[in-house]
């Protein structure tokens, strides 16, 4: 009877934790009209859905995500920007900037991200880069640093020019970085913004969001929308990149070359819903969690902490309903493979990154993870607790005392000798007289 009970217990656990047992039929991703599209999970960077995701295409005003990112990284919001003669000549959408007007970086960022104003893009490019050409170099360098290797920018606004290209995947990487900045998100979520009166004529300028997922009471308002940027030129057609958040789960959708906004806003919503309904990030390790120990010597073990959150994206269809996150993690069996390093003579502080590791899930590499020490350690050559140090210390003290004693005895003899010499010399002088 006990054998039968044990068999059914083990069998039930296998059913519960097996990733091969589907709780429900898998849901197919939706069809989207745009020529290229990506649905990305932000926590893992994993592509849930891709369509021509690495095909270079014209990004139109989604370019301004990079322009905003560089501005936020290299300028202060209250910086004053004096408009030169160049931005007022910008083609396409503008807010009518005039040469000699003075606005803050914050004002111009609202014009850039809400109204998609090309004159604001050029004004910010000159302020941050010193010139348009230098700013474009900064854009391309930053894109490459983010892993956007199929991107080449020619201008800061997204106006159609030969060679001004990105991909749905690269665009997602740029927005993924931009939404880390709370100011970027705050501006994208602003409904309407009023510029201060112009210093030239006192007129006020107003801008409002063009993102229908964020615009209140729009036909396409999406309650999980977090931030985004639209774009359009006659040659690039409609473009879009946006982020949405539901219960802490953040997704990004990027689409290039969509024929109509009547298509790309609903398509974005369909992709977001598909991601939220079918996928879930499981946190394997949290930043600051003590995750391993490393033996530096036979007598010294260093506790190690994770330097970032580590997530694994699961397809919820692969698991039984209501299965706990703990059971899922047990099934995934994450492990940290530490790369050996000689730390025997190293000194470091708590929080210093000291080792590299690889996180594996079900025996397969997931990602790299830097590990930091959870204690201070100062190397002094011989460890204070060593037997050798304890044996040497009394010897050094005894030797020091002996040397001092010999010095004192010698010094006393020298003083006595000098006194005798002085007395003899005085007697000799008296006899001579």
C-alpha positions as CSV (number, residue, x, y, z in Angstrom):
1,X,0.0,0.0,0.0
2,X,2.9,2.3,0.9
3,X,4.5,1.6,-2.5
4,X,1.3,2.4,-4.3
5,X,1.0,5.7,-2.4
6,X,4.6,6.7,-3.2
7,X,4.1,5.9,-6.9
8,X,1.0,8.1,-7.2
9,X,2.7,10.9,-5.2
10,X,5.7,11.0,-7.5
11,X,3.5,10.7,-10.6
12,X,1.4,13.7,-9.4
13,X,4.5,15.8,-8.8
14,X,5.8,15.0,-12.3
15,X,2.6,16.1,-13.8
16,X,2.6,19.3,-11.8
17,X,6.2,20.3,-12.7
18,X,6.6,18.9,-16.2
19,X,7.2,21.5,-18.8
20,X,5.9,19.2,-21.5
21,X,2.4,18.9,-20.1
22,X,0.2,21.7,-21.5
23,X,-2.5,23.2,-19.3
24,X,-4.3,24.5,-22.3
25,X,-3.9,24.7,-26.1
26,X,-1.1,27.1,-27.1
27,X,-2.3,30.5,-28.4
28,X,-0.9,31.5,-31.8
29,X,0.5,35.0,-32.2
30,X,-1.6,37.5,-34.0
31,X,-1.1,38.5,-37.6
32,X,0.1,42.2,-38.0
33,X,-0.1,44.3,-41.0
34,X,3.2,46.1,-40.7
35,X,6.1,44.8,-42.8
36,X,8.4,44.4,-39.7
37,X,7.4,43.9,-36.1
38,X,8.8,42.8,-32.7
39,X,7.3,41.9,-29.4
40,X,10.1,42.0,-26.7
41,X,10.1,41.1,-23.1
42,X,12.0,43.8,-21.2
43,X,13.2,41.8,-18.3
44,X,14.9,39.2,-20.4
45,X,15.3,40.9,-23.7
46,X,13.8,37.9,-25.3
47,X,11.9,38.2,-28.6
48,X,8.4,36.7,-28.1
49,X,7.3,37.6,-31.7
50,X,9.3,38.7,-34.7
51,X,8.5,39.5,-38.2
52,X,11.4,40.7,-40.4
53,X,12.8,41.9,-37.1
54,X,16.3,42.4,-38.5
55,X,15.4,44.0,-41.8
56,X,16.8,47.6,-42.0
57,X,14.0,50.1,-42.7
58,X,13.2,53.8,-42.4
59,X,12.2,54.6,-38.8
60,X,10.6,58.0,-39.4
61,X,10.1,59.9,-36.0
62,X,10.7,56.9,-33.9
63,X,14.2,58.1,-34.4
64,X,13.4,60.7,-31.7
65,X,13.6,58.0,-29.0
66,X,17.4,58.0,-29.5
67,X,17.5,61.8,-29.7
68,X,15.6,62.0,-26.4
69,X,17.8,59.4,-24.8
70,X,21.0,61.2,-25.6
71,X,19.6,64.5,-24.5
72,X,18.6,63.1,-21.1
73,X,22.0,61.5,-20.7
74,X,24.0,64.6,-21.6
75,X,22.0,67.6,-20.6
76,X,20.1,69.0,-17.7
77,X,16.3,69.7,-17.9
78,X,16.7,73.3,-16.9
79,X,19.5,74.0,-19.4
80,X,18.7,77.1,-21.5
81,X,18.8,76.6,-25.2
82,X,19.0,79.6,-27.6
83,X,17.6,78.7,-30.9
84,X,20.0,79.1,-33.8
85,X,19.1,79.9,-37.4
86,X,19.1,76.1,-38.3
87,X,16.1,74.6,-36.4
88,X,13.5,77.1,-37.8
89,X,14.3,75.8,-41.3
90,X,13.6,72.1,-40.4
91,X,11.2,70.4,-42.8
92,X,8.1,68.5,-41.7
93,X,6.3,68.7,-38.3
94,X,7.4,71.7,-36.2
95,X,6.2,73.9,-33.4
96,X,7.5,77.1,-35.1
97,X,10.7,77.8,-33.3
98,X,12.3,81.1,-34.2
99,X,15.9,82.1,-34.2
100,X,16.8,83.8,-30.9
101,X,14.0,82.2,-28.8
102,X,15.2,80.7,-25.6
103,X,13.6,77.5,-24.1
104,X,14.7,74.9,-21.6
105,X,15.7,71.4,-22.5
106,X,12.6,70.2,-20.7
107,X,10.4,72.4,-23.0
108,X,12.1,71.1,-26.1
109,X,11.8,67.5,-25.0
110,X,8.0,67.9,-24.7
111,X,7.9,69.3,-28.2
112,X,10.1,66.4,-29.4
113,X,8.2,63.5,-27.9
114,X,4.6,64.8,-27.9
115,X,4.3,66.9,-31.0
116,X,7.2,65.0,-32.8
117,X,8.6,68.4,-33.8
118,X,11.6,68.3,-36.1
119,X,12.7,71.8,-35.1
120,X,12.9,70.7,-31.5
121,X,15.0,67.7,-32.5
122,X,17.5,69.9,-34.3
123,X,17.7,72.4,-31.5
124,X,18.4,69.6,-29.0
125,X,21.0,68.1,-31.3
126,X,22.9,71.3,-31.6
127,X,22.7,71.9,-27.8
128,X,23.9,68.4,-26.9
129,X,26.3,67.6,-29.8
130,X,27.6,71.1,-30.6
131,X,26.6,70.5,-34.2
132,X,24.2,68.3,-36.1
133,X,26.9,66.1,-37.5
134,X,28.5,65.5,-34.2
135,X,25.2,64.6,-32.6
136,X,24.5,62.1,-35.4
137,X,27.9,60.5,-34.6
138,X,26.8,60.3,-30.9
139,X,23.5,58.6,-32.0
140,X,25.3,55.9,-33.9
141,X,27.8,55.3,-31.2
142,X,25.1,54.9,-28.6
143,X,23.1,52.6,-30.8
144,X,26.0,50.3,-31.3
145,X,26.7,50.3,-27.5
146,X,23.1,49.1,-27.0
147,X,23.6,46.3,-29.5
148,X,21.6,48.0,-32.2
149,X,24.1,46.9,-34.9
150,X,21.8,47.2,-37.9
151,X,21.1,50.9,-37.3
152,X,22.5,53.9,-39.0
153,X,21.2,57.4,-38.3
154,X,21.7,60.4,-40.6
155,X,19.6,63.0,-38.8
156,X,18.1,63.5,-35.3
157,X,14.5,63.9,-36.4
158,X,13.7,60.9,-38.6
159,X,13.1,62.8,-41.8
160,X,13.5,60.4,-44.7
161,X,17.1,60.3,-46.1
162,X,19.0,57.5,-47.8
163,X,20.9,55.4,-45.3
164,X,18.8,56.5,-42.3
165,X,17.7,53.0,-41.2
166,X,17.0,50.8,-38.2
167,X,15.2,47.5,-37.5
168,X,12.3,46.6,-35.4
169,X,14.7,44.7,-33.1
170,X,17.1,47.6,-32.8
171,X,14.3,50.1,-32.2
172,X,13.1,47.9,-29.3
173,X,16.5,47.9,-27.7
174,X,16.6,51.7,-27.9
175,X,13.2,52.1,-26.2
176,X,14.1,49.4,-23.7
177,X,17.0,51.7,-22.6
178,X,15.0,54.9,-22.8
179,X,12.2,53.7,-20.4
180,X,14.7,53.2,-17.7
181,X,14.7,57.0,-17.4
182,X,11.6,58.1,-15.4
183,X,11.7,61.6,-17.1
184,X,11.3,60.0,-20.5
185,X,8.3,58.0,-19.3
186,X,6.8,61.0,-17.6
187,X,7.0,63.2,-20.8
188,X,5.6,60.4,-23.0
189,X,2.6,60.1,-20.6
190,X,1.9,63.9,-20.7
191,X,-1.3,64.7,-22.4
192,X,-0.8,68.4,-23.1
193,X,2.1,70.7,-22.4
194,X,2.3,74.5,-22.6
195,X,5.5,76.3,-23.4
196,X,6.3,79.5,-21.5
197,X,5.7,82.7,-23.4
198,X,8.3,83.4,-26.1
199,X,11.0,85.8,-25.2
200,X,10.6,87.4,-28.6
201,X,6.9,88.0,-28.9
202,X,5.2,86.6,-25.8
203,X,3.3,84.0,-27.7
204,X,2.7,80.6,-26.1
205,X,3.1,77.2,-27.8
206,X,1.0,74.1,-27.0
207,X,1.8,70.5,-27.8
208,X,-0.1,67.2,-27.2
209,X,0.6,63.5,-27.4
210,X,0.1,61.7,-30.7
211,X,0.3,58.3,-29.1
212,X,-3.3,57.0,-29.3
213,X,-2.5,54.2,-26.8
214,X,-1.8,56.9,-24.2
215,X,-4.2,59.7,-25.2
216,X,-7.1,59.7,-22.8
217,X,-10.5,58.8,-24.3
218,X,-9.0,58.0,-27.7
219,X,-10.5,55.2,-29.7
220,X,-7.3,53.1,-29.1
221,X,-6.5,54.0,-25.5
222,X,-4.8,51.1,-23.8
223,X,-4.8,50.9,-20.1
224,X,-1.4,49.2,-19.8
225,X,0.4,51.7,-22.1
226,X,3.5,53.1,-20.5
227,X,5.4,55.1,-23.1
228,X,5.8,55.3,-26.8
229,X,6.7,57.2,-30.0
230,X,4.9,57.4,-33.3
231,X,6.3,58.2,-36.7
232,X,5.3,58.9,-40.3
233,X,6.7,60.0,-43.6
234,X,5.3,59.3,-47.0
235,X,8.1,56.9,-47.8
236,X,8.5,55.2,-44.5
237,X,4.8,55.0,-43.9
238,X,3.6,54.6,-40.3
239,X,6.1,53.5,-37.6
240,X,5.6,52.9,-33.9
241,X,7.5,51.8,-30.8
242,X,5.8,51.5,-27.4
243,X,6.0,49.9,-24.0
244,X,3.2,48.6,-21.8
245,X,3.2,47.3,-18.2
246,X,0.8,44.9,-16.6
247,X,1.4,43.6,-13.0
248,X,5.1,44.5,-13.2
249,X,5.5,42.7,-16.6
250,X,6.9,45.1,-19.2
251,X,6.7,44.5,-22.9
252,X,7.8,46.5,-26.0
253,X,6.2,46.5,-29.4
254,X,8.0,48.0,-32.4
255,X,6.5,48.2,-35.9
256,X,7.9,49.5,-39.2
257,X,6.2,50.3,-42.4
258,X,2.5,50.1,-41.5
259,X,0.0,51.4,-44.1
260,X,-2.3,53.1,-41.6
261,X,-2.6,54.1,-38.0
262,X,-6.0,52.4,-38.1
263,X,-3.9,49.2,-38.4
264,X,-0.8,49.7,-36.3
265,X,-2.5,50.8,-33.0
266,X,-4.9,47.8,-33.0
267,X,-2.0,45.6,-34.0
268,X,0.1,46.9,-31.2
269,X,-2.7,46.1,-28.7
270,X,-3.0,42.6,-30.1
271,X,0.7,42.0,-29.6
272,X,0.7,43.4,-26.1
273,X,-2.3,41.3,-25.1
274,X,-0.7,38.2,-26.7
275,X,2.4,38.7,-24.6
276,X,0.7,39.4,-21.3
277,X,-1.8,36.5,-21.7
278,X,0.8,33.8,-22.7
279,X,4.1,34.8,-21.2
280,X,5.4,35.5,-17.7
281,X,8.9,36.4,-16.4
282,X,10.1,34.3,-13.5
283,X,12.7,36.0,-11.3
284,X,15.5,33.5,-10.6
285,X,17.8,35.8,-8.7
286,X,17.4,39.3,-7.3
287,X,20.0,42.0,-7.3
288,X,21.7,41.9,-3.9
289,X,20.7,38.3,-3.1
290,X,23.4,36.1,-1.7
291,X,23.6,33.4,-4.4
292,X,26.9,31.5,-3.9
293,X,30.1,31.1,-2.0
294,X,33.6,31.0,-3.3
295,X,36.6,29.4,-1.6
296,X,39.6,31.7,-1.9
297,X,41.8,29.6,0.4
298,X,41.2,26.6,2.6
299,X,40.4,28.9,5.5
300,X,38.6,31.8,3.6
301,X,35.2,31.6,1.9
302,X,33.7,34.7,0.2
303,X,29.9,35.0,0.1
304,X,28.7,36.3,-3.3
305,X,25.7,38.4,-4.3
306,X,24.0,38.9,-7.7
307,X,24.7,42.3,-9.2
308,X,21.4,42.4,-11.2
309,X,18.0,40.7,-11.4
310,X,17.9,37.6,-13.5
311,X,14.7,36.5,-15.1
312,X,13.5,33.6,-17.2
313,X,10.6,34.0,-19.5
314,X,8.1,31.1,-19.5
315,X,5.2,30.3,-21.8
316,X,2.3,29.9,-19.4
317,X,0.7,27.3,-21.7
318,X,3.5,24.9,-20.7
319,X,2.4,24.7,-17.1
320,X,-0.6,23.5,-15.2
321,X,-2.9,26.3,-13.9
322,X,-2.2,27.7,-10.5
323,X,1.2,26.2,-10.3
324,X,3.4,28.1,-7.8
325,X,6.4,30.1,-8.9
326,X,8.5,28.1,-6.4
327,X,7.5,24.8,-8.2
328,X,8.4,26.4,-11.6
329,X,11.8,27.5,-10.3
330,X,12.4,24.0,-9.0
331,X,11.6,22.6,-12.3
332,X,13.8,25.1,-14.2
333,X,16.7,24.2,-11.8
334,X,18.7,27.4,-12.3
335,X,22.4,27.1,-11.4
336,X,25.3,29.6,-11.2
337,X,28.5,28.4,-12.8
338,X,31.4,30.5,-11.4
339,X,34.5,31.1,-13.5
340,X,37.6,30.4,-11.5
341,X,39.9,33.3,-10.6
342,X,42.9,33.6,-8.3
343,X,41.8,35.9,-5.5
344,X,44.3,34.7,-2.9
345,X,46.2,38.0,-2.9
346,X,43.2,40.3,-3.8
347,X,41.8,43.0,-1.6
348,X,38.2,44.2,-2.2
349,X,35.3,45.9,-0.5
350,X,31.7,44.7,0.0
351,X,29.8,45.3,-3.2
352,X,32.9,45.1,-5.5
353,X,32.4,42.9,-8.5
354,X,35.0,40.1,-8.2
355,X,33.9,37.1,-10.3
356,X,32.1,36.3,-13.5
357,X,29.5,33.6,-13.8
358,X,27.0,32.0,-16.2
359,X,23.4,31.3,-15.2
360,X,22.1,28.0,-16.6
361,X,18.5,26.8,-16.8
362,X,17.8,23.2,-17.4
363,X,21.4,22.7,-18.3
364,X,21.5,25.5,-21.0
365,X,23.3,28.8,-20.7
366,X,20.9,31.7,-20.0
367,X,23.0,34.8,-19.4
368,X,26.2,36.1,-17.8
369,X,26.1,37.4,-14.3
370,X,28.7,39.5,-12.4
371,X,29.1,38.5,-8.8
372,X,30.0,40.9,-6.0
373,X,31.6,40.2,-2.6
374,X,29.3,40.4,0.4
375,X,32.2,41.2,2.7
376,X,35.3,43.4,2.9
377,X,38.7,41.6,2.5
378,X,42.1,43.2,2.8
379,X,45.1,41.2,1.8
380,X,48.2,41.9,3.9
381,X,50.6,39.3,2.7
382,X,50.5,37.1,5.9
383,X,47.1,36.6,7.3
384,X,46.8,37.9,10.9
385,X,45.4,34.6,12.0
386,X,48.2,32.5,10.6
387,X,50.3,30.3,12.9
388,X,53.5,31.6,11.3
389,X,52.5,35.2,12.2
390,X,51.8,34.2,15.8
391,X,55.2,32.4,16.1
392,X,57.1,35.3,14.5
393,X,55.5,38.1,16.6
394,X,57.1,37.0,20.0
395,X,60.5,36.5,18.3
396,X,60.4,40.0,16.8
397,X,59.4,41.5,20.1
398,X,62.3,39.7,22.0
399,X,64.8,40.7,19.3
400,X,63.7,44.3,19.5
401,X,64.1,44.3,23.3
402,X,67.6,42.7,23.0
403,X,68.7,45.3,20.5
404,X,67.5,48.1,22.7
405,X,69.2,46.6,25.7
406,X,72.5,46.2,23.9
407,X,72.2,49.8,22.6
408,X,71.6,51.2,26.2
409,X,74.6,49.2,27.6
410,X,76.9,50.4,24.9
411,X,75.7,53.9,25.2
412,X,76.3,53.9,29.0
413,X,79.8,52.5,28.5
414,X,80.5,55.2,25.9
415,X,79.4,58.0,28.3
416,X,81.5,56.5,31.1
417,X,84.5,56.4,28.8
418,X,84.1,60.0,27.7
419,X,83.9,61.1,31.4
420,X,87.2,59.3,32.2
421,X,88.8,60.8,29.2
422,X,87.7,64.3,30.3
423,X,89.2,63.8,33.8
424,X,92.5,62.5,32.5
425,X,92.8,65.4,30.1
426,X,92.1,67.9,32.9
427,X,94.8,66.4,35.1
428,X,97.3,66.6,32.3
429,X,96.5,70.2,31.7
430,X,97.0,71.0,35.4
431,X,100.4,69.3,35.5
432,X,101.5,71.2,32.4
433,X,100.8,74.5,34.2
